[in-house]
Amino acid sequence: MEIGFIGIGRMGSQMARHILETGYDLTVNDLRKEAAVSLLEKGAKWVDTPRDMAETCDVVFSSLPGPEEVQKVVYGVDGLIEGWKAGDIYADMSTNSHDLVVQIAGDAVKKGVSFLDSPVTGGTKGAEEGNLVFIVGGEKASLVKIEDILHTMGKKIYHVGDTGSGTVAKLVNNVISITSNAIMAEAFVLGVKAGVDPQMLYEVAINGTANNWDLEKYPDSVFIGDFEPGFRLSLASKDVGLALQLGRKLGVPLPVASAVDQSYLAAKAAGFGDKQLYSIFEYLENLVGVRVRTTRK
């Protein structure tokens, strides 16, 4: 089985590395060949375009920033669609637009190609450690064919339903996580502005009803002022926007997500887009003149 991987970024480089180190033949592609140097040194092959990859590989994975990049990879000049062969499998692991996912699936099936929307959760740390969670929509039989490959990159695979359901489930997950982080930032900044020690706020929250997955990460990020990527704030903003887009399509009001969307857009406008998601703290800190920092973990 010839395997291809498109998108050698912070997540993709680690996922591709796991595939390669497990012993699979791997072909890679990215906008920048230099991003793939370490993989090429380990034995990966390079192709210049997604079309070339589709022509030579049976299974292609992509891990890209968002719908715009996925659309270019599939439909752009020398895109995947120009090289697809009957029997191929294409699994996109990006957090994507539901409309685009459905469109790709429809065009793929016309060429005898199986498309799986397969977004992941677990972040860059999960990608590095090979314990991502895959949320897959599409044909079950196609998923079975690539399960062993997915397990080189992740610990759990959830087949959540037909095409598009993986994307929906990922957007639900991210809306919960991203909006939770935004309200945590507001609350901690409020507490510190009112004069309470941030370490004490943390102890109360982590041992109380405010405890959540993100809170456990603050000692190694927020509390020491480390806001370098990680999962970029601009991507978090994009994901909330995709959920709002889906909500409008389905007639589902999302007032809390809408308010959080504005907060992240404001933080992006203030220059925090390329910093870590948790830099929403720094944006709010700058507004009110406090720092949520502690010397203890």
C-alpha positions, 0 to 999 in steps of 0.5 A: 500500500502506497501512502501519501501525506499532504501538509507537513506542519506542526501536526502533520510532520509528527503524524507523518513521522509516526507512519514512516517510523512504523515501516510504511512507505510514505510519500509527502507533499507540502507548499514548502519542501524544506518543511519535509527535510527531516522526513525525507532524511528518514526515507520518505519520498517527495512529489511536487503536487497533490495530483502526482501523489494521487497518481502514485498513492493508494491512500492519501492523508491531509492535515491542513489549516482549514477549508481554503487549503483543503479546497486548493489541494483537492480542486486547485491546479494539479489537485488530487481530483486530477489524479484520483484512481478508482479504489483510492482512499482520501482521508482529510484530518483537517478541521473543515467546513461541512459543506466542503466535506460533503462536496468532496465526498460527492466528487470522490465517489464519481471517480470511485474514490472513498473519502473520509472526513477524519479530523483529530483531537489531542493537539500538537502534544498528541501528535508528537506522542502518537496518541491522537483521537480520530473522529471519522465520518464516511464509509466504515469499510474504507475506515477498516482498510486504514485503521492500522495506519491511523493507529500509528498516529493515534490511540482511539478511532471513533466512527461517528457516522456518514460523511460529514459527521466526523466534521460535525463532531469535531466542531462540537468538541472544539466549540466546547473547548474553545469557548470554555477557554475564553470564559476561563480567561475572562474569569481569571483576569477578573479575579486577579484584577480584584486582587486575588492570587492566581495560584489560589484561583487555580487551586479553587477552580481545579478542585471545584466545579470549574475544573476542565481539561484546559485548566490543567495546562495553565501552569505550563502556559498561562501562569508562566507567560508562555503563549507560543504555539501550540494550537494557534489562536487564529485556528481556534477563531477559524473553528468557532467560525465554522461552527457558526456557519453550520449553525446558520445553515441548520437554523441553530442559534449559538449565542455563546459561541457568537460572543466568543467568536468576537473575542477571538476576532478582537485578539487576532486584530490585536496581533495574537493570531499566531500565538497559542490559543491561551494568548486570549489571556494576554489579550485581556490582561493587556486591556485591564493592566494585570498579569495572571502569573504565578511562581508556583505550579 
